Amino acid sequence: MDLVYRLGRCFFREVAHGFTDFRVIGAERLNVPGAALVACNHVSFLDPPFVGQAFHEAIHYFARKTLFDHPVAGWVLRRWQAIPIDRDKPDATSLKQTLRLLRDGKKVLIFPEGTRSSNGALQSAEAGVGLFIAKSQTPVLPVRIFGSYDCFPRGSWFIKPAKITLVVGELWQPELDQTQETGRELYQSLANEVMRRIGELHP
């Protein structure tokens, strides 16, 4: 684990347990051997680091490509194992990098909704997560975070005391050979199933 990543993980672990009441339900399911797409709902900037610090191993994240243009932010994001992605015009670069990481047995955190919720409610899934599933044929670990919206909602400048719970679901291996769907229809179907599984998770 990179030193900068380790320091960041320790910092956010202190924030999670020192400033919020952070708990994990189903923590034993985080110990997934090998590669996995960790699929989570997205309601706060705290979601990526809070989910990441719950794992005992380093995981990879997606970050807006423009953030890497800043010399300091770009350096930190690379050391935190972030994958640059253009949300407006996704290209093959992020897909290839993600597939390479998954083939190397790494874990990648992905938010099927594509962007943070404006009110804390679940949103519809975008087909992109289905594309990653179909191309990698990697198992999916659905997780759902509660309370991070109350702690640090969109547009906030300060963290508020809150109870944050991360619920870990069962590992799901899609049976792609059992479907007749192809292309975008397949990707959207897989994405919808991921969100359905996330939506079934409750504290």
PyMOL commands that set and color helices and strands:
alter all, ss='L'
color gray80, all
select helices_A, chain A and resi 3-18+27-30+47-54+65-69+71-79+92-103+128-136+148-151+176-178+183-199
alter helices_A, ss='H'
color red, helices_A
select strands_A, chain A and resi 21-25+36-40+61-64+82-85+107-110+140-146+163-168
alter strands_A, ss='S'
color yellow, strands_A
deselect
rebuild
show_as cartoon
